Amino acid sequence: MTIERNLRRTVLPNGLIVLTERMDHLRSVAMGVWIKSGSRGEAAETNGISHFVEHMVFKGTRSRSAQLIAREMDSIGGNLDAFTGKETICFNVKSLADHVPIALDVLADLVLNPVFASNDIERERGVILEEIKIDEDNPDVLVQELFTQSFWKGHPLGWPILGTTETVGRMSQNELFDYHGGRFHGGNTTALDRHIAGKGPVTRSVDDGSGFDQQIVHGCNSLDERGRER
């Protein structure tokens, strides 16, 4: 038996791709933002910057501290997560359909408005360096990394997603701002929404100009105009 899926693809004027799927049997919403940039697109001297940025966006935005981000998600029983791969960075949130406005606002703010505070950079640098050491002490992970580096020798696909102790150790605030400003824009982003019937915030916002995709569009279009707070 083939189940027909209710999928919709919309490309907004600024290049943002919005994918939505209505799932009638659910009472929850799963939303994600995929940035088409990962370790494959990094320069050798900034290897690991995609993963570094992924960590840093959770440390605070222009309107929310890291604590407030955590409290808002806890208040609705939502789950906020992220991961970095060779070719993408993903930020995703899950919540009950009734709490979509808060979940959307936090997700959009997180992606568009990180502050990259100097003290947070230093703390997170230590966290990532510890992650690198843990991977180096794990035989399974280490063998996979060595194989990948050998197979893709001299190619960015062979570089570790976490970066190296050298590249992470010298990553600067300006480099994080430049990377975020150059990659986190509409033409390089896909938004995905899977939702209950009639509760689709992204689908509805495509139609009436409200909601998540409009926040993304507004933020992406005005990112350069607002400037970067350092």
Buried (B, 14 or more C-beta within 10 A) or exposed (E): EEEEEEEBEBEBEBEBBBBBBBBEEBEBBBBBBBBBBBBBBBEEEBBBBBBBBBBBBBBBBEEBEBEEBBEBBEEBEBEBEBEBBBBBBBBBBBBBBEBBBBBBBBBBBBBBBBBBBEEBBEEBBEEBBEBBEEBBEEEEEEEEBEEBBEEBEEEBBBBBBBBBBEBBEEBEBEBBBBBBEEBBBBEBBBBBBBBBEEBBBBBBBBEEEEBBBBBBBEBBBEBEEEEBEE
